[in-house]
Amino acid sequence: MEVQSDIDLMSIWSADAAEQMKISIDTDVLAFIPGGVVAENQGATAGRISANLDLGSDTASGAVDISGQPTAGQVDPYTMIARLGQVLDEQNIPETGRWIVAPADFIAAIKRSDIRDVSLTGDGSSMMRNGRIGMIDRFTIYSSNLLPAAPTAVGRFMLAGHSHGLTFASQLTKVETLRGESSFQTLMRGLQVYGRQVVDGKSLAAAVINVVGN
């Protein structure tokens, strides 16, 4: 294969290994965050002042149903985003630097909702045209299918927060190539170390949602 191929296989395989490490680290970090969120910023009675914002809860039926075209008992994606924004507002969290990490089906619900209209998002073109979610209600929106499922609820976590709520450090400490012992092959191995910590649970919020509808 090495003689006949003009493809840099080692680069392809190392890029794939880097992606697999990213998935592993993201999965661990996203699963770690909900445990550091203060009680006032999650649950069916969230809100330090209002205490009436339903963000869903970790119970058998606690997830909030989300739909791009809500019916009775459901809310639209923007309502949930607005609730998360109010939760952080009531904790006096700065508006600049806020973020939301939402499951892919929630992002799809946004694209089906009225928020997809360019006049509402303020972007140069509709998200249906360029696929970019961008910023909604002071939050930069990110999509991830690595968010953890709620342990007992039919739903997944959706996380929001501010940049000073978390700390994360990562370092690829060593990368080396070596020859295989039993065949004519080249091996590559590396060691990546990282750490994560919630430093301000008041700057984070967690919702438990269940996306329904078309």
C-alpha positions as CSV (number, residue, x, y, z in Angstrom):
1,M,0.0,0.0,0.0
2,E,2.8,2.4,0.9
3,V,4.6,1.9,-2.5
4,Q,1.4,2.1,-4.7
5,S,-0.4,4.9,-2.9
6,D,0.2,8.6,-3.3
7,I,-2.0,9.4,-0.3
8,D,-0.4,10.5,3.0
9,L,-2.0,7.7,5.0
10,M,-0.2,8.6,8.2
11,S,-1.7,12.2,8.1
12,I,-5.2,10.8,7.5
13,W,-4.9,8.3,10.4
14,S,-3.4,10.9,12.8
15,A,-6.2,13.3,11.9
16,D,-8.8,10.6,12.7
17,A,-7.1,9.9,16.0
18,A,-7.2,13.6,16.9
19,E,-10.9,13.6,16.1
20,Q,-11.5,10.5,18.2
21,M,-9.7,12.1,21.2
22,K,-11.8,15.3,20.7
23,I,-15.0,13.2,20.9
24,S,-13.8,11.4,24.0
25,I,-12.8,14.6,25.8
26,D,-16.0,16.5,24.8
27,T,-18.1,13.7,26.0
28,D,-16.4,13.7,29.4
29,V,-16.5,17.5,29.8
30,L,-20.2,17.8,28.8
31,A,-21.2,15.0,31.2
32,F,-19.2,16.7,34.0
33,I,-20.9,20.1,33.8
34,P,-24.4,19.4,35.0
35,G,-23.1,18.3,38.4
36,G,-21.6,21.7,39.0
37,V,-24.7,23.8,38.2
38,V,-26.3,25.4,41.3
39,A,-29.8,24.3,42.2
40,E,-31.3,27.8,41.4
41,N,-30.2,27.4,37.7
42,Q,-31.9,24.1,37.0
43,G,-35.1,22.1,37.5
44,A,-38.8,22.9,37.2
45,T,-38.6,25.9,39.6
46,A,-35.4,27.6,38.3
47,G,-34.6,31.2,38.9
48,R,-32.9,32.8,41.9
49,I,-35.5,35.5,42.1
50,S,-38.5,34.2,40.1
51,A,-38.3,30.5,41.0
52,N,-40.9,29.7,38.4
53,L,-38.8,28.9,35.2
54,D,-39.4,25.4,34.1
55,L,-36.1,24.0,32.7
56,G,-37.1,20.4,33.1
57,S,-35.9,18.1,35.8
58,D,-34.2,14.8,36.2
59,T,-37.4,12.8,36.9
60,A,-39.3,10.2,34.9
61,S,-41.4,12.9,33.2
62,G,-39.4,16.0,33.9
63,A,-38.2,16.9,30.4
64,V,-39.7,20.0,28.7
65,D,-41.1,19.2,25.3
66,I,-39.7,21.4,22.6
67,S,-41.1,21.8,19.1
68,G,-40.4,24.1,16.2
69,Q,-44.2,24.4,15.8
70,P,-45.4,23.9,19.4
71,T,-48.9,22.7,20.4
72,A,-50.4,22.4,23.9
73,G,-47.9,21.3,26.5
74,Q,-44.9,22.2,24.3
75,V,-42.7,25.3,24.0
76,D,-40.8,26.7,21.1
77,P,-37.0,26.7,21.1
78,Y,-36.8,30.5,21.7
79,T,-38.9,30.2,24.9
80,M,-36.3,27.7,26.3
81,I,-33.4,30.0,25.3
82,A,-35.2,33.0,26.9
83,R,-35.7,31.0,30.1
84,L,-32.0,30.2,30.3
85,G,-31.2,33.8,29.6
86,Q,-33.4,34.9,32.5
87,V,-31.9,32.4,34.8
88,L,-28.4,33.9,34.1
89,D,-29.9,37.4,34.3
90,E,-31.2,36.7,37.8
91,Q,-27.7,35.7,38.8
92,N,-26.3,38.9,37.4
93,I,-24.1,37.1,34.9
94,P,-22.5,39.3,32.2
95,E,-24.2,39.3,28.8
96,T,-21.0,39.1,26.8
97,G,-19.5,35.7,26.6
98,R,-22.6,33.6,27.1
99,W,-23.0,30.3,25.3
100,I,-25.5,27.5,24.8
101,V,-24.7,23.9,23.8
102,A,-27.8,22.2,22.5
103,P,-28.5,18.8,21.0
104,A,-28.7,18.5,17.2
105,D,-32.5,17.9,17.3
106,F,-33.0,21.2,19.2
107,I,-30.9,23.0,16.6
108,A,-33.2,21.4,13.9
109,A,-36.2,22.7,15.8
110,I,-34.8,26.2,15.8
111,K,-34.4,25.9,12.0
112,R,-38.1,24.9,11.7
113,S,-39.3,27.7,14.0
114,D,-39.9,31.4,13.2
115,I,-36.4,32.2,14.5
116,R,-35.0,31.0,11.1
117,D,-36.2,34.3,9.7
118,V,-33.2,36.6,9.0
119,S,-35.1,39.6,10.2
120,L,-35.3,38.0,13.7
121,T,-31.7,36.8,14.0
122,G,-30.1,39.9,12.6
123,D,-27.7,37.8,10.4
124,G,-26.9,38.6,6.8
125,S,-28.8,35.6,5.5
126,S,-31.3,33.1,6.8
127,M,-29.9,30.1,8.8
128,M,-31.9,28.0,6.4
129,R,-29.6,29.3,3.6
130,N,-26.2,29.0,5.3
131,G,-26.8,26.6,8.2
132,R,-25.2,28.9,10.7
133,I,-27.1,29.4,14.0
134,G,-25.1,32.2,15.3
135,M,-26.3,34.3,18.3
136,I,-29.8,34.3,19.8
137,D,-30.7,36.3,22.9
138,R,-27.1,37.1,23.8
139,F,-26.1,33.4,23.5
140,T,-23.7,32.0,21.0
141,I,-25.3,28.7,20.0
142,Y,-23.3,25.5,19.6
143,S,-24.6,22.1,18.5
144,S,-23.3,18.8,19.9
145,N,-24.6,15.3,19.8
146,L,-22.4,14.4,22.8
147,L,-24.6,16.0,25.5
148,P,-25.5,13.5,28.2
149,A,-28.9,12.0,28.5
150,A,-30.7,12.8,31.8
151,P,-30.3,9.7,34.0
152,T,-34.1,9.1,34.6
153,A,-35.9,11.5,32.3
154,V,-36.9,11.0,28.7
155,G,-34.7,13.7,27.4
156,R,-31.2,15.2,27.1
157,F,-29.3,18.0,28.9
158,M,-29.0,21.4,27.2
159,L,-26.3,23.5,28.8
160,A,-25.9,27.3,29.0
161,G,-23.4,29.5,30.8
162,H,-20.7,32.1,30.7
163,S,-17.1,31.7,29.8
164,H,-15.9,32.3,33.4
165,G,-18.0,29.5,34.7
166,L,-15.6,26.8,33.5
167,T,-11.9,26.2,33.2
168,F,-10.3,23.7,30.8
169,A,-6.8,23.0,29.9
170,S,-5.4,20.4,27.5
171,Q,-1.9,19.5,26.3
172,L,-0.6,17.0,23.8
173,T,2.5,16.1,25.8
174,K,4.1,13.5,23.5
175,V,3.8,12.2,20.0
176,E,6.0,9.6,18.5
177,T,6.3,7.2,15.6
178,L,7.7,3.7,15.8
179,R,8.1,0.6,13.8
180,G,5.8,-2.4,14.3
181,E,7.4,-5.4,15.9
182,S,5.7,-8.1,13.8
183,S,5.2,-6.5,10.4
184,F,6.4,-3.8,8.1
185,Q,4.3,-1.0,9.6
186,T,4.7,2.4,11.1
187,L,2.8,3.2,14.3
188,M,2.0,6.5,15.8
189,R,1.0,7.1,19.4
190,G,0.5,10.1,21.5
191,L,-0.4,11.2,25.0
192,Q,-3.0,14.0,25.6
193,V,-3.7,15.2,29.1
194,Y,-6.5,17.6,30.1
195,G,-8.3,18.9,33.1
196,R,-11.7,20.5,33.6
197,Q,-13.4,22.2,36.5
198,V,-16.6,24.2,37.3
199,V,-15.3,27.3,39.0
200,D,-18.6,29.2,39.3
201,G,-21.8,27.1,39.3
202,K,-23.9,30.3,39.3
203,S,-22.6,31.1,35.8
204,L,-24.0,27.8,34.4
205,A,-27.5,26.6,33.7
206,A,-28.9,23.2,32.7
207,A,-32.2,22.3,31.1
208,V,-33.6,18.8,30.4
209,I,-35.5,18.8,27.1
210,N,-37.2,16.4,24.8
211,V,-37.6,17.5,21.2
212,V,-40.8,16.4,19.6
213,G,-42.7,17.1,16.4
214,N,-41.6,17.5,12.8
